[in-house]
Amino acid sequence: MSEKNQGFAFEKSLSELESLVQQMESGDLTLEQSLKAFEKGVKLTRECQQALSQAEQTVQQLLDNNGQLETRPFEPSEGE
């Protein structure tokens, strides 16, 4: 999947997850509907976490090394 498609899939999944949360918080769903929404929410959360993990692995830092640019994998700081 291309980076653009991954970004779109992430945004779509996140939007759908936010919508599910709003529906569940409204209290208008039956127990069965709530359980189905929860199950779908867990699936969407996993998809979003996987997409974020893949994105983190592909982020690279550009470094200036004696006038030449080089890349290296992104390494988050201790606090992140």
SVG drawing of the C-alpha trace seen along z (x, -y; Angstrom):
<svg xmlns="http://www.w3.org/2000/svg" viewBox="-31 -22 63 30">
<polyline fill="none" stroke="black" stroke-width="0.4" points="0.0,0.0 1.4,-3.4 2.1,-6.0 -0.8,-8.1 -3.2,-5.2 -1.9,-4.3 -2.5,-7.9 -6.0,-7.8 -6.8,-4.5 -5.5,-5.8 -7.6,-8.9 -10.7,-6.9 -10.2,-4.4 -9.6,-7.2 -12.7,-9.1 -14.8,-6.0 -13.5,-5.2 -14.3,-8.8 -17.9,-8.3 -18.3,-5.0 -17.1,-6.6 -19.7,-9.4 -22.5,-6.9 -21.5,-4.8 -21.3,-7.9 -24.7,-9.1 -26.3,-6.1 -28.8,-5.6 -27.4,-2.2 -28.9,1.1 -26.7,3.5 -26.2,5.6 -25.4,2.5 -23.0,1.3 -21.2,4.7 -20.8,4.6 -19.6,1.0 -17.1,1.9 -15.8,4.9 -15.5,2.7 -13.8,0.0 -11.2,2.5 -10.4,3.6 -10.1,-0.1 -7.9,-0.9 -5.6,2.0 -5.5,0.8 -4.7,-2.7 -1.9,-1.5 -0.4,0.6 -0.5,-2.3 1.2,-4.6 3.8,-1.9 4.6,-1.5 4.8,-5.3 7.2,-5.6 9.4,-3.0 9.6,-4.8 10.2,-8.3 13.7,-9.4 15.8,-12.3 17.9,-14.3 21.2,-15.2 23.8,-17.6 27.1,-15.7 29.9,-18.0 27.5,-19.5 26.0,-16.2 22.6,-15.0 22.2,-11.5 19.3,-9.7 18.9,-7.4 15.9,-5.7 13.9,-7.9 14.8,-7.2 12.3,-8.7 13.7,-10.4 13.3,-8.8 10.2,-10.9 8.2,-9.8"/>
</svg>
